[in-house]
Amino acid sequence: MVTMRRAVFLDRDGVLTIPEFRDGRSFAPRTLEAFRLYPDAAGAVSRLKEEGFLVIVVTNQPDITVGTLSPDVLEAMHLRLRAACPIDAIEVSTATRSRPDRRRKPAPGMLLDAAAMWDIDLPASFMVGDRASDVECGRSAGVRTVFVDLAYSNESAPETPDAVASNLTEAVDWICAVAPWKKSDG
């Protein structure tokens, strides 16, 4: 019998990395120079790992498809992210809003694919994101959701997250409070 694992799925931009802001909305950085982690990212991810969670980044990166971000720069960004944080995997969708696929959030494909690959128990897992599409994605995959509210003025907040936090550290505090198990427990 395979033991299912618990995971925390993290959106990248707005949760782990500082997005670029234009017109009240957040955008993924397009250059390696603009790619900066929040100061609490490494510590928060390390705490999740100490609590026994897999940590999987799930990120929409349509700029690859439209040609405003090169695959080499995206790879360099993710190498930097992995060097700073103990992340188990990074799932990427390059589909665009006008041509979505089963992996582009709010669709749950990235979470479902990761769950199959890593034997993840979705009902015991969490999704943390800064947009309504992240919460919708998590709900569709059957995980509990945490909305990181960055007070975007041109985007609607999700209607039904399980929790609301102002940053990743607060999200991790809530996750650890409602799922207080250690690695040795399972």
C-alpha positions in Angstrom: 0.0 0.0 0.0 1.3 3.4 -1.0 1.3 6.1 1.6 -0.2 9.3 0.2 1.7 12.5 0.8 0.5 16.0 1.8 1.5 19.0 -0.2 1.2 22.7 -0.3 0.9 24.1 -3.8 2.2 27.7 -4.1 1.5 30.2 -6.8 4.8 31.8 -7.7 4.2 35.5 -8.5 2.6 37.4 -5.6 3.3 34.5 -3.1 7.0 33.6 -3.4 8.2 36.4 -5.7 7.5 40.1 -5.9 5.3 40.8 -8.9 5.4 43.8 -11.1 2.4 46.1 -10.6 0.7 48.0 -13.4 -2.8 49.5 -13.3 -3.8 47.8 -10.0 -2.8 44.3 -11.3 0.2 42.1 -10.7 2.3 40.7 -13.5 5.1 38.2 -13.6 8.6 39.6 -13.9 10.0 39.3 -17.4 13.7 39.7 -16.7 16.0 37.9 -14.3 16.9 41.3 -12.8 13.3 41.9 -11.9 12.9 38.4 -10.4 13.0 38.9 -6.6 11.8 36.7 -3.8 9.8 38.0 -0.8 12.1 38.2 2.2 9.9 35.5 4.0 9.8 33.0 1.2 12.7 30.8 2.1 11.8 30.6 5.8 8.1 29.9 5.1 8.9 27.1 2.6 11.4 25.6 5.0 8.8 25.6 7.7 6.4 23.7 5.4 9.1 21.1 4.7 9.8 20.7 8.4 6.1 20.0 8.9 6.4 17.2 6.3 4.7 18.8 3.3 5.8 18.5 -0.3 6.1 22.0 -1.7 5.1 22.4 -5.3 5.0 25.7 -7.2 2.2 26.0 -9.8 2.5 28.9 -12.1 0.9 30.3 -15.2 3.6 31.7 -17.5 1.8 32.8 -20.7 4.6 35.2 -21.5 6.5 32.2 -22.8 3.8 31.6 -25.4 3.3 35.2 -26.4 7.1 35.7 -26.7 7.7 38.3 -24.0 9.7 35.9 -21.8 12.3 33.5 -23.1 12.3 29.9 -21.9 16.0 30.4 -20.9 15.1 33.3 -18.6 12.2 31.3 -17.0 14.6 28.4 -16.4 17.1 30.8 -14.8 14.3 32.2 -12.6 13.4 28.8 -11.4 17.0 27.8 -10.7 17.2 30.9 -8.5 14.0 30.0 -6.8 15.1 26.4 -6.2 18.5 27.6 -4.8 16.7 29.9 -2.3 13.8 27.6 -1.2 13.5 23.9 -0.7 10.9 23.3 -3.3 10.1 19.8 -4.5 8.8 20.6 -8.0 7.7 23.5 -10.2 4.7 23.0 -12.5 4.3 25.5 -15.3 1.5 26.3 -17.7 2.4 28.4 -20.7 -1.2 28.5 -22.0 -2.8 32.0 -22.5 -6.0 33.4 -21.2 -7.4 33.4 -24.7 -6.3 29.8 -25.3 -6.4 28.0 -22.0 -5.8 24.3 -21.4 -6.4 21.8 -18.6 -3.3 23.0 -16.8 -3.8 26.8 -16.8 -5.2 28.0 -13.6 -8.1 28.3 -12.7 -8.2 24.7 -14.2 -6.8 22.2 -11.8 -4.5 20.3 -14.2 -1.2 21.2 -12.7 -2.3 20.1 -9.2 -3.9 16.9 -10.6 -0.7 16.1 -12.6 1.5 16.7 -9.6 -0.8 14.6 -7.3 -0.5 11.7 -9.7 3.3 12.0 -10.0 3.9 12.4 -6.2 1.1 10.3 -4.7 -0.5 13.4 -3.1 -3.5 13.2 -0.9 -5.4 16.2 -2.3 -8.0 16.5 0.6 -5.0 16.8 3.0 -3.3 19.4 0.9 -3.4 23.2 0.4 -3.2 25.8 -2.4 -1.8 29.3 -1.6 -2.3 32.0 -4.2 -2.9 35.7 -4.6 -5.7 35.6 -7.2 -9.2 34.2 -7.4 -8.0 31.8 -10.1 -5.7 30.2 -7.6 -8.5 29.6 -5.1 -10.8 28.3 -7.9 -8.0 26.0 -9.0 -7.5 24.7 -5.5 -11.2 24.2 -5.0 -11.5 22.3 -8.3 -8.6 20.0 -7.2 -10.2 19.3 -3.8 -7.6 21.0 -1.7 -8.0 23.7 1.0 -7.2 27.2 -0.1 -5.4 30.3 1.3 -5.8 33.6 -0.4 -2.9 36.0 0.0 -4.7 39.3 -0.2 -2.4 41.9 -1.8 -5.3 44.4 -2.2 -5.2 44.4 -6.0 -7.5 47.3 -7.1 -8.4 45.9 -10.5 -9.1 42.2 -9.6 -11.9 40.7 -7.7 -11.0 38.8 -4.5 -12.1 35.1 -4.4 -15.5 34.5 -2.7 -14.7 31.3 -0.8 -11.1 30.8 0.3 -10.7 28.7 3.4 -8.4 31.4 4.9 -7.1 34.8 4.0 -3.5 36.0 4.7 -1.5 39.1 4.0 1.7 37.1 3.1 3.1 33.6 2.8 4.2 33.5 6.4 0.6 34.1 7.6 -0.6 31.5 5.2 1.9 28.9 6.5 0.9 29.8 10.1 -2.7 29.0 9.3 -1.8 25.8 7.4 0.3 24.6 10.3 -2.4 25.4 12.8 -5.1 23.4 11.0 -2.8 20.6 9.9 -0.6 20.1 12.9 1.3 16.9 11.9 5.0 16.3 11.7 6.9 14.3 9.1 7.3 11.4 11.5 3.5 11.1 11.9 2.9 9.9 8.3 
